[in-house]
């Protein structure tokens, strides 16, 4: 059940009203969606809540329109400890044993245990792990993981795609003060993969870009002052802070603007997408750049979603997992419209056959890794995949500056530039 554009705009505009009006009286049994959601802990809570909010919006809209083949959607939410395999397995196992028809999860930091629980039952499992490791598991064992789908591409593109952005931006007239890139890298596997991909892209640039220092940090970062000084000492034209925790990046921004490296472009990888970054950084956020391989567009469909989301969930909006959770439920609903939700393999086949244009771009899964294409990284067609969006904080708001086909505004010189 993929909504038409007109239906989407109508249901999006009515989402708040639908939430306050009694849902249709359904005689049929609900279709159950398991949504593991971290509700406490040092990392991931904001992203997981963003995902749940997006899921909630989609469920409310679909139910207000009559459900899927007359059956309502219903969520089952459990807390998850993202930092231990035992906590991950416990959350997923409780949902599987509770009889859910599918699992929809923003991401599992420890990916394979979650995938194995879903695979043992054959459950359709949509996730946004953004992990090459998850894709490699699916490709290496396609029978076991046949019904597991990553809704975005691998984290490697945060590195390679960023270097591509720099080259494209330079070709468009931007002149960096020098061609050296200073990488500040956190120690978890996710950020290390991104750092290595960035280094590889720099090495493959044919001298256009040069590797600067690589500086290690360890979560939690208690004091950014030594890092800020190291950046000034190296004086590279581009600075990449390869870290993903919004609160810590907000602290970095506040420290950096007090003693910046003049003229440098500063890229904060992914973390500013989380609402805490703007809330905590305040005016210090202005001018910083960040990116996401999955993000809410600023086209007509994306803006309609943003408007409805902020009416339903007031406050600062996350730009990534809000739309990812929303799109994931619409993908499942489209598959369930074609296949019995209890027939997991039929649902998996339906997902592989889908081309779904959501608020974060186009989702297709007919590849060995069962993950969409990335524009402009793995496809030249902007409507064939998901745009790797580069944002800049402008006038206190996240503004898309790349790719050219999706941008809201040109990049501005940051205050320290």
One Martini backbone bead per residue (centre of mass of N, CA, C, O) as a GRO file, in nm:
protein
  417
    1UNK     BB    1   0.073   0.052   0.031
    2UNK     BB    2   0.131   0.309  -0.171
    3UNK     BB    3   0.115   0.627  -0.167
    4UNK     BB    4   0.022   0.885  -0.311
    5UNK     BB    5   0.103   1.205  -0.330
    6UNK     BB    6  -0.177   1.311  -0.250
    7UNK     BB    7  -0.219   1.125  -0.008
    8UNK     BB    8   0.027   1.210   0.148
    9UNK     BB    9  -0.042   1.511   0.185
   10UNK     BB   10  -0.310   1.461   0.327
   11UNK     BB   11  -0.205   1.281   0.565
   12UNK     BB   12   0.010   1.470   0.670
   13UNK     BB   13  -0.180   1.713   0.735
   14UNK     BB   14  -0.363   1.498   0.926
   15UNK     BB   15  -0.194   1.367   1.162
   16UNK     BB   16  -0.280   1.520   1.415
   17UNK     BB   17  -0.581   1.465   1.393
   18UNK     BB   18  -0.560   1.154   1.385
   19UNK     BB   19  -0.440   1.128   1.677
   20UNK     BB   20  -0.720   1.259   1.815
   21UNK     BB   21  -0.874   1.042   1.665
   22UNK     BB   22  -1.045   0.782   1.638
   23UNK     BB   23  -0.999   0.497   1.520
   24UNK     BB   24  -1.095   0.271   1.340
   25UNK     BB   25  -1.301  -0.003   1.345
   26UNK     BB   26  -1.142  -0.307   1.391
   27UNK     BB   27  -1.185  -0.653   1.323
   28UNK     BB   28  -0.910  -0.714   1.272
   29UNK     BB   29  -0.607  -0.815   1.315
   30UNK     BB   30  -0.315  -0.705   1.394
   31UNK     BB   31  -0.013  -0.567   1.291
   32UNK     BB   32   0.304  -0.640   1.419
   33UNK     BB   33   0.559  -0.410   1.548
   34UNK     BB   34   0.891  -0.418   1.626
   35UNK     BB   35   1.050  -0.161   1.856
   36UNK     BB   36   1.344  -0.104   1.937
   37UNK     BB   37   1.423   0.125   2.227
   38UNK     BB   38   1.627   0.344   2.353
   39UNK     BB   39   1.577   0.503   2.693
   40UNK     BB   40   1.882   0.474   2.777
   41UNK     BB   41   2.196   0.613   2.804
   42UNK     BB   42   2.488   0.746   2.642
   43UNK     BB   43   2.369   0.631   2.359
   44UNK     BB   44   2.111   0.668   2.093
   45UNK     BB   45   1.839   0.787   2.199
   46UNK     BB   46   1.763   1.001   1.989
   47UNK     BB   47   1.754   0.821   1.739
   48UNK     BB   48   1.544   0.617   1.852
   49UNK     BB   49   1.320   0.830   1.893
   50UNK     BB   50   1.302   0.927   1.606
   51UNK     BB   51   1.212   0.659   1.491
   52UNK     BB   52   0.957   0.621   1.661
   53UNK     BB   53   0.819   0.875   1.558
   54UNK     BB   54   0.807   0.789   1.261
   55UNK     BB   55   0.648   0.534   1.307
   56UNK     BB   56   0.402   0.663   1.441
   57UNK     BB   57   0.313   0.835   1.203
   58UNK     BB   58   0.267   0.606   1.000
   59UNK     BB   59   0.061   0.445   1.163
   60UNK     BB   60  -0.151   0.668   1.189
   61UNK     BB   61  -0.199   0.714   0.887
   62UNK     BB   62  -0.273   0.427   0.800
   63UNK     BB   63  -0.509   0.388   0.999
   64UNK     BB   64  -0.675   0.641   0.904
   65UNK     BB   65  -0.691   0.487   0.603
   66UNK     BB   66  -0.753   0.159   0.704
   67UNK     BB   67  -0.495   0.030   0.668
   68UNK     BB   68  -0.414  -0.314   0.580
   69UNK     BB   69  -0.652  -0.475   0.452
   70UNK     BB   70  -0.814  -0.388   0.733
   71UNK     BB   71  -0.550  -0.372   0.905
   72UNK     BB   72  -0.393  -0.282   1.175
   73UNK     BB   73  -0.137  -0.112   1.319
   74UNK     BB   74   0.112  -0.228   1.568
   75UNK     BB   75   0.312  -0.154   1.839
   76UNK     BB   76   0.622  -0.285   1.987
   77UNK     BB   77   0.792  -0.166   2.276
   78UNK     BB   78   1.143  -0.188   2.368
   79UNK     BB   79   1.403  -0.195   2.548
   80UNK     BB   80   1.764  -0.123   2.485
   81UNK     BB   81   2.094  -0.245   2.504
   82UNK     BB   82   2.345  -0.131   2.293
   83UNK     BB   83   2.630  -0.229   2.460
   84UNK     BB   84   2.510  -0.530   2.458
   85UNK     BB   85   2.439  -0.844   2.351
   86UNK     BB   86   2.233  -0.922   2.568
   87UNK     BB   87   2.046  -0.674   2.536
   88UNK     BB   88   1.983  -0.715   2.240
   89UNK     BB   89   1.864  -1.001   2.252
   90UNK     BB   90   1.639  -0.951   2.459
   91UNK     BB   91   1.473  -0.754   2.291
   92UNK     BB   92   1.430  -0.929   2.038
   93UNK     BB   93   1.316  -1.183   2.175
   94UNK     BB   94   1.060  -1.057   2.300
   95UNK     BB   95   0.930  -0.987   2.025
   96UNK     BB   96   0.929  -1.260   1.891
   97UNK     BB   97   0.767  -1.403   2.124
   98UNK     BB   98   0.522  -1.183   2.078
   99UNK     BB   99   0.443  -1.200   1.754
  100UNK     BB  100   0.572  -1.047   1.544
  101UNK     BB  101   0.590  -0.953   1.190
  102UNK     BB  102   0.813  -0.728   1.256
  103UNK     BB  103   1.120  -0.538   1.233
  104UNK     BB  104   1.202  -0.196   1.358
  105UNK     BB  105   1.531  -0.043   1.343
  106UNK     BB  106   1.760   0.186   1.355
  107UNK     BB  107   1.998   0.051   1.555
  108UNK     BB  108   2.279  -0.175   1.604
  109UNK     BB  109   2.582  -0.179   1.735
  110UNK     BB  110   2.533  -0.493   1.773
  111UNK     BB  111   2.435  -0.660   1.499
  112UNK     BB  112   2.432  -0.979   1.482
  113UNK     BB  113   2.244  -1.065   1.715
  114UNK     BB  114   1.993  -0.934   1.592
  115UNK     BB  115   1.997  -1.086   1.320
  116UNK     BB  116   1.982  -1.377   1.442
  117UNK     BB  117   1.704  -1.360   1.571
  118UNK     BB  118   1.549  -1.298   1.312
  119UNK     BB  119   1.657  -1.541   1.137
  120UNK     BB  120   1.545  -1.780   1.307
  121UNK     BB  121   1.239  -1.682   1.214
  122UNK     BB  122   1.230  -1.500   0.938
  123UNK     BB  123   1.204  -1.208   0.990
  124UNK     BB  124   1.131  -0.907   0.910
  125UNK     BB  125   1.416  -0.666   0.891
  126UNK     BB  126   1.443  -0.323   0.954
  127UNK     BB  127   1.741  -0.114   0.917
  128UNK     BB  128   1.998   0.158   1.023
  129UNK     BB  129   2.313   0.073   1.064
  130UNK     BB  130   2.529   0.170   0.864
  131UNK     BB  131   2.676  -0.125   0.776
  132UNK     BB  132   2.902  -0.329   0.631
  133UNK     BB  133   2.876  -0.574   0.811
  134UNK     BB  134   2.575  -0.630   0.755
  135UNK     BB  135   2.609  -0.666   0.446
  136UNK     BB  136   2.812  -0.901   0.454
  137UNK     BB  137   2.627  -1.107   0.590
  138UNK     BB  138   2.413  -1.119   0.367
  139UNK     BB  139   2.601  -1.193   0.129
  140UNK     BB  140   2.727  -1.459   0.267
  141UNK     BB  141   2.407  -1.531   0.384
  142UNK     BB  142   2.120  -1.528   0.210
  143UNK     BB  143   1.939  -1.733   0.357
  144UNK     BB  144   1.949  -1.648   0.652
  145UNK     BB  145   1.924  -1.314   0.561
  146UNK     BB  146   1.674  -1.271   0.358
  147UNK     BB  147   1.486  -1.069   0.573
  148UNK     BB  148   1.724  -0.848   0.566
  149UNK     BB  149   1.722  -0.480   0.584
  150UNK     BB  150   1.896  -0.201   0.472
  151UNK     BB  151   1.794   0.142   0.441
  152UNK     BB  152   2.103   0.196   0.406
  153UNK     BB  153   2.415   0.263   0.366
  154UNK     BB  154   2.729   0.261   0.422
  155UNK     BB  155   2.971   0.425   0.620
  156UNK     BB  156   3.194   0.468   0.401
  157UNK     BB  157   3.045   0.724   0.264
  158UNK     BB  158   3.133   0.937   0.469
  159UNK     BB  159   3.415   0.947   0.342
  160UNK     BB  160   3.401   0.930   0.030
  161UNK     BB  161   3.168   1.143   0.001
  162UNK     BB  162   3.321   1.383   0.123
  163UNK     BB  163   3.546   1.401  -0.087
  164UNK     BB  164   3.356   1.444  -0.322
  165UNK     BB  165   3.239   1.708  -0.219
  166UNK     BB  166   3.500   1.868  -0.220
  167UNK     BB  167   3.556   1.842  -0.524
  168UNK     BB  168   3.289   1.965  -0.624
  169UNK     BB  169   3.319   2.235  -0.472
  170UNK     BB  170   3.580   2.317  -0.606
  171UNK     BB  171   3.470   2.312  -0.900
  172UNK     BB  172   3.255   2.550  -0.808
  173UNK     BB  173   3.489   2.765  -0.652
  174UNK     BB  174   3.615   2.662  -0.408
  175UNK     BB  175   3.892   2.774  -0.187
  176UNK     BB  176   4.113   2.632  -0.022
  177UNK     BB  177   4.392   2.705   0.169
  178UNK     BB  178   4.430   2.388   0.155
  179UNK     BB  179   4.469   2.018   0.090
  180UNK     BB  180   4.439   1.942   0.388
  181UNK     BB  181   4.335   1.661   0.608
  182UNK     BB  182   4.195   1.653   0.929
  183UNK     BB  183   4.165   1.375   1.152
  184UNK     BB  184   3.916   1.302   1.400
  185UNK     BB  185   3.911   0.995   1.589
  186UNK     BB  186   3.722   0.756   1.695
  187UNK     BB  187   3.724   0.407   1.835
  188UNK     BB  188   3.504   0.289   1.700
  189UNK     BB  189   3.419   0.105   1.434
  190UNK     BB  190   3.254   0.313   1.276
  191UNK     BB  191   3.474   0.546   1.274
  192UNK     BB  192   3.705   0.378   1.157
  193UNK     BB  193   3.580   0.317   0.884
  194UNK     BB  194   3.552   0.613   0.799
  195UNK     BB  195   3.847   0.691   0.816
  196UNK     BB  196   3.957   0.485   0.610
  197UNK     BB  197   3.784   0.588   0.373
  198UNK     BB  198   3.903   0.869   0.369
  199UNK     BB  199   4.198   0.794   0.325
  200UNK     BB  200   4.150   0.645   0.058
  201UNK     BB  201   4.032   0.889  -0.098
  202UNK     BB  202   4.278   1.068  -0.073
  203UNK     BB  203   4.480   0.870  -0.212
  204UNK     BB  204   4.282   0.864  -0.484
  205UNK     BB  205   4.307   1.188  -0.578
  206UNK     BB  206   4.591   1.264  -0.712
  207UNK     BB  207   4.662   1.521  -0.502
  208UNK     BB  208   4.419   1.701  -0.433
  209UNK     BB  209   4.458   1.545  -0.163
  210UNK     BB  210   4.589   1.558   0.178
  211UNK     BB  211   4.721   1.406   0.444
  212UNK     BB  212   4.689   1.469   0.759
  213UNK     BB  213   4.634   1.443   1.058
  214UNK     BB  214   4.575   1.187   1.317
  215UNK     BB  215   4.334   1.211   1.576
  216UNK     BB  216   4.265   1.088   1.887
  217UNK     BB  217   3.965   0.977   2.050
  218UNK     BB  218   3.764   0.930   2.361
  219UNK     BB  219   3.493   0.802   2.485
  220UNK     BB  220   3.460   1.049   2.673
  221UNK     BB  221   3.501   1.391   2.618
  222UNK     BB  222   3.624   1.619   2.852
  223UNK     BB  223   3.845   1.783   2.657
  224UNK     BB  224   3.892   1.997   2.366
  225UNK     BB  225   4.146   2.177   2.381
  226UNK     BB  226   4.375   1.995   2.256
  227UNK     BB  227   4.233   1.966   1.982
  228UNK     BB  228   4.214   2.262   1.902
  229UNK     BB  229   4.522   2.301   1.904
  230UNK     BB  230   4.595   2.084   1.693
  231UNK     BB  231   4.443   2.221   1.462
  232UNK     BB  232   4.609   2.482   1.461
  233UNK     BB  233   4.888   2.357   1.417
  234UNK     BB  234   4.815   2.224   1.135
  235UNK     BB  235   4.636   2.402   0.938
  236UNK     BB  236   4.399   2.290   0.779
  237UNK     BB  237   4.155   2.320   0.532
  238UNK     BB  238   4.043   2.043   0.659
  239UNK     BB  239   3.797   1.923   0.901
  240UNK     BB  240   3.744   1.601   1.069
  241UNK     BB  241   3.487   1.490   1.289
  242UNK     BB  242   3.487   1.150   1.388
  243UNK     BB  243   3.173   1.169   1.518
  244UNK     BB  244   2.825   1.094   1.680
  245UNK     BB  245   2.785   1.270   1.940
  246UNK     BB  246   2.607   1.547   1.992
  247UNK     BB  247   2.697   1.659   2.268
  248UNK     BB  248   3.004   1.654   2.195
  249UNK     BB  249   2.986   1.835   1.943
  250UNK     BB  250   2.880   2.079   2.094
  251UNK     BB  251   3.132   2.113   2.270
  252UNK     BB  252   3.324   2.154   2.040
  253UNK     BB  253   3.195   2.406   1.914
  254UNK     BB  254   3.233   2.586   2.165
  255UNK     BB  255   3.546   2.559   2.167
  256UNK     BB  256   3.621   2.638   1.875
  257UNK     BB  257   3.502   2.937   1.852
  258UNK     BB  258   3.719   3.051   2.062
  259UNK     BB  259   3.969   2.881   1.878
  260UNK     BB  260   4.013   2.883   1.573
  261UNK     BB  261   4.075   2.778   1.241
  262UNK     BB  262   4.141   2.971   1.003
  263UNK     BB  263   3.956   2.887   0.704
  264UNK     BB  264   3.825   2.623   0.787
  265UNK     BB  265   3.669   2.335   0.713
  266UNK     BB  266   3.398   2.189   0.912
  267UNK     BB  267   3.335   1.840   0.982
  268UNK     BB  268   3.074   1.646   1.178
  269UNK     BB  269   2.948   1.432   1.013
  270UNK     BB  270   2.648   1.324   1.190
  271UNK     BB  271   2.550   1.424   1.485
  272UNK     BB  272   2.378   1.696   1.420
  273UNK     BB  273   2.105   1.545   1.357
  274UNK     BB  274   2.065   1.565   1.644
  275UNK     BB  275   1.885   1.769   1.849
  276UNK     BB  276   2.110   1.846   2.064
  277UNK     BB  277   2.298   2.019   1.904
  278UNK     BB  278   2.132   2.281   1.878
  279UNK     BB  279   2.045   2.303   2.176
  280UNK     BB  280   2.353   2.312   2.293
  281UNK     BB  281   2.520   2.502   2.097
  282UNK     BB  282   2.377   2.714   1.952
  283UNK     BB  283   2.554   2.968   1.812
  284UNK     BB  284   2.806   2.770   1.764
  285UNK     BB  285   2.681   2.610   1.508
  286UNK     BB  286   2.756   2.808   1.307
  287UNK     BB  287   2.884   2.668   0.990
  288UNK     BB  288   2.861   2.382   1.020
  289UNK     BB  289   2.932   2.058   0.885
  290UNK     BB  290   2.725   1.787   0.756
  291UNK     BB  291   2.623   1.433   0.719
  292UNK     BB  292   2.401   1.203   0.521
  293UNK     BB  293   2.291   0.897   0.372
  294UNK     BB  294   2.029   0.975   0.549
  295UNK     BB  295   1.754   1.200   0.464
  296UNK     BB  296   1.552   1.468   0.473
  297UNK     BB  297   1.406   1.630   0.248
  298UNK     BB  298   1.330   1.960   0.061
  299UNK     BB  299   1.095   1.882  -0.077
  300UNK     BB  300   0.766   1.851  -0.090
  301UNK     BB  301   0.759   1.587   0.071
  302UNK     BB  302   0.961   1.659   0.295
  303UNK     BB  303   0.814   1.919   0.396
  304UNK     BB  304   0.550   1.784   0.475
  305UNK     BB  305   0.677   1.607   0.689
  306UNK     BB  306   0.803   1.822   0.866
  307UNK     BB  307   0.541   1.965   0.939
  308UNK     BB  308   0.399   1.721   1.068
  309UNK     BB  309   0.612   1.647   1.274
  310UNK     BB  310   0.618   1.924   1.432
  311UNK     BB  311   0.321   1.901   1.515
  312UNK     BB  312   0.353   1.621   1.667
  313UNK     BB  313   0.678   1.702   1.745
  314UNK     BB  314   0.786   1.928   1.917
  315UNK     BB  315   1.075   2.084   1.820
  316UNK     BB  316   1.360   1.951   1.749
  317UNK     BB  317   1.456   1.802   1.446
  318UNK     BB  318   1.542   1.521   1.313
  319UNK     BB  319   1.703   1.436   0.985
  320UNK     BB  320   1.686   1.103   0.981
  321UNK     BB  321   1.517   0.882   1.164
  322UNK     BB  322   1.245   0.996   1.113
  323UNK     BB  323   1.229   0.917   0.806
  324UNK     BB  324   1.319   0.621   0.831
  325UNK     BB  325   1.082   0.515   1.003
  326UNK     BB  326   0.858   0.604   0.816
  327UNK     BB  327   0.949   0.449   0.559
  328UNK     BB  328   0.958   0.160   0.674
  329UNK     BB  329   0.650   0.131   0.717
  330UNK     BB  330   0.570   0.176   0.419
  331UNK     BB  331   0.718  -0.070   0.316
  332UNK     BB  332   0.567  -0.280   0.480
  333UNK     BB  333   0.281  -0.204   0.383
  334UNK     BB  334   0.335  -0.272   0.086
  335UNK     BB  335   0.397  -0.573   0.137
  336UNK     BB  336   0.126  -0.645   0.292
  337UNK     BB  337  -0.059  -0.582   0.044
  338UNK     BB  338   0.076  -0.853  -0.109
  339UNK     BB  339   0.122  -1.007   0.175
  340UNK     BB  340   0.120  -1.219   0.423
  341UNK     BB  341   0.239  -1.143   0.733
  342UNK     BB  342   0.286  -1.460   0.810
  343UNK     BB  343   0.460  -1.465   0.537
  344UNK     BB  344   0.780  -1.393   0.544
  345UNK     BB  345   0.885  -1.463   0.257
  346UNK     BB  346   0.674  -1.302   0.098
  347UNK     BB  347   0.755  -1.033   0.218
  348UNK     BB  348   1.049  -1.035   0.130
  349UNK     BB  349   0.986  -1.045  -0.173
  350UNK     BB  350   0.830  -0.776  -0.176
  351UNK     BB  351   1.065  -0.596  -0.088
  352UNK     BB  352   1.257  -0.668  -0.330
  353UNK     BB  353   1.028  -0.539  -0.540
  354UNK     BB  354   1.069  -0.261  -0.437
  355UNK     BB  355   0.986   0.095  -0.514
  356UNK     BB  356   1.040   0.354  -0.277
  357UNK     BB  357   0.922   0.685  -0.234
  358UNK     BB  358   1.036   0.880   0.006
  359UNK     BB  359   1.158   1.128   0.224
  360UNK     BB  360   1.467   0.980   0.163
  361UNK     BB  361   1.390   0.853  -0.103
  362UNK     BB  362   1.499   0.561  -0.274
  363UNK     BB  363   1.390   0.220  -0.235
  364UNK     BB  364   1.605  -0.065  -0.280
  365UNK     BB  365   1.673  -0.453  -0.261
  366UNK     BB  366   1.804  -0.585  -0.545
  367UNK     BB  367   2.061  -0.699  -0.375
  368UNK     BB  368   2.292  -0.881  -0.206
  369UNK     BB  369   2.266  -0.663   0.048
  370UNK     BB  370   1.992  -0.519   0.080
  371UNK     BB  371   2.038  -0.214  -0.044
  372UNK     BB  372   2.053   0.086  -0.139
  373UNK     BB  373   2.121   0.357  -0.319
  374UNK     BB  374   2.372   0.619  -0.382
  375UNK     BB  375   2.357   0.969  -0.407
  376UNK     BB  376   2.651   0.994  -0.607
  377UNK     BB  377   2.804   0.712  -0.537
  378UNK     BB  378   2.616   0.457  -0.697
  379UNK     BB  379   2.454   0.685  -0.858
  380UNK     BB  380   2.341   0.922  -1.121
  381UNK     BB  381   2.046   0.898  -1.013
  382UNK     BB  382   1.847   1.089  -0.804
  383UNK     BB  383   1.587   0.866  -0.822
  384UNK     BB  384   1.743   0.575  -0.747
  385UNK     BB  385   1.805   0.697  -0.455
  386UNK     BB  386   1.999   0.823  -0.193
  387UNK     BB  387   2.094   1.112  -0.075
  388UNK     BB  388   2.394   1.263   0.002
  389UNK     BB  389   2.374   1.478   0.258
  390UNK     BB  390   2.470   1.822   0.294
  391UNK     BB  391   2.509   2.026   0.576
  392UNK     BB  392   2.431   2.355   0.714
  393UNK     BB  393   2.450   2.587   0.954
  394UNK     BB  394   2.179   2.828   0.912
  395UNK     BB  395   2.032   3.029   1.116
  396UNK     BB  396   1.991   2.767   1.317
  397UNK     BB  397   1.974   2.566   1.061
  398UNK     BB  398   1.931   2.298   0.860
  399UNK     BB  399   2.109   2.301   0.540
  400UNK     BB  400   2.109   2.213   0.217
  401UNK     BB  401   2.422   2.201  -0.003
  402UNK     BB  402   2.410   1.883  -0.080
  403UNK     BB  403   2.334   1.824  -0.365
  404UNK     BB  404   2.240   2.014  -0.628
  405UNK     BB  405   1.951   1.863  -0.656
  406UNK     BB  406   1.890   1.928  -0.315
  407UNK     BB  407   1.938   2.212  -0.253
  408UNK     BB  408   1.876   2.521  -0.062
  409UNK     BB  409   2.185   2.622  -0.050
  410UNK     BB  410   2.465   2.772  -0.019
  411UNK     BB  411   2.761   2.794   0.098
  412UNK     BB  412   2.895   2.941   0.382
  413UNK     BB  413   3.087   3.126   0.551
  414UNK     BB  414   3.219   3.090   0.830
  415UNK     BB  415   3.303   3.285   1.090
  416UNK     BB  416   3.620   3.169   1.065
  417UNK     BB  417   3.635   3.237   0.733
   0.00000   0.00000   0.00000
